[in-house]
Amino acid sequence: MRVLQFRLRSPATATMRRTGSREDVVVYTGTHDNDTTRGWFASLDAAARARVLGYLGGTADDVAVRLMRAAYASVADLAVVPLQDVLELGSEARMNVPGVAAGNWRWRAPSHALTPERALRLRRLAEETGRDC
């Protein structure tokens, strides 16, 4: 199990690029216990944000999409992206905060967000990164 939010803390661990052969791991942008990618990125200090964008490219506005692309393009056998990252949501959509007894597991996906355009974008990403079935 590899969580890109953890791996991108340090340039030395940001090594999930695809090299042509699969690795027997699952890569996640984040998990139900992490903040969303946008929320996580906003919580980083300026140096860490610069390091993440230096690795992923893009801007703070598209960091969730860029991290999804990094997961899909990785050597991992399986890439998992929480729906909150697919929808590019911030901390308001966080699912769980470990060690906090109240207020968890209440987030629900807004039905209007599950659009054909978003599905097409995911399909194209899968095709571009060789993850289409």
Backbone hydrogen bonds, N-H to C=O, Kabsch-Sander energy under -0.5 kcal/mol:
donor,donor_aa,acceptor,acceptor_aa,energy
2,R,26,V,-2.8
4,L,2,R,-0.6
4,L,28,Y,-3.2
5,Q,29,T,-1.3
6,F,3,V,-0.8
7,R,3,V,-2.2
8,L,4,L,-2.4
9,R,6,F,-1.4
10,S,7,R,-0.8
13,T,10,S,-1.4
14,A,10,S,-0.6
14,A,11,P,-0.7
15,T,13,T,-2.0
18,R,73,A,-1.1
19,T,21,S,-0.5
23,E,75,V,-3.5
25,V,23,E,-2.8
27,V,78,L,-2.8
28,Y,2,R,-2.9
29,T,80,V,-1.4
34,N,31,T,-1.4
38,R,89,L,-0.7
40,W,36,T,-3.2
41,F,37,T,-2.8
42,A,38,R,-2.2
43,S,39,G,-1.3
44,L,40,W,-0.6
44,L,41,F,-1.2
49,R,45,D,-2.5
50,A,46,A,-2.4
51,R,47,A,-2.1
52,V,48,A,-2.6
53,L,49,R,-2.6
54,G,50,A,-2.2
55,Y,51,R,-1.7
56,L,52,V,-3.0
57,G,53,L,-2.7
62,D,59,T,-0.9
63,V,60,A,-0.9
66,R,62,D,-2.5
67,L,63,V,-2.4
68,M,64,A,-2.1
69,R,65,V,-2.3
70,A,66,R,-2.1
71,A,67,L,-2.3
72,Y,68,M,-2.8
73,A,69,R,-2.5
74,S,71,A,-1.2
75,V,16,M,-0.7
77,D,23,E,-1.8
77,D,25,V,-1.0
78,L,25,V,-1.4
80,V,27,V,-2.9
85,D,82,P,-1.3
86,V,82,P,-1.8
87,L,83,L,-2.6
88,E,85,D,-0.9
89,L,84,Q,-2.8
93,A,90,G,-2.2
94,R,91,S,-2.0
96,N,32,H,-0.9
100,V,97,V,-1.9
101,A,99,G,-0.6
105,W,95,M,-3.0
113,A,110,P,-1.8
114,L,111,S,-1.1
115,T,113,A,-1.6
119,A,115,T,-2.1
120,L,116,P,-2.4
121,R,117,E,-2.1
122,L,118,R,-2.1
123,R,119,A,-2.3
124,R,120,L,-2.7
125,L,121,R,-2.2
126,A,122,L,-2.5
127,E,123,R,-2.4
128,E,124,R,-2.9
129,T,125,L,-1.7
130,G,127,E,-1.0
131,R,126,A,-3.0
132,D,126,A,-1.0
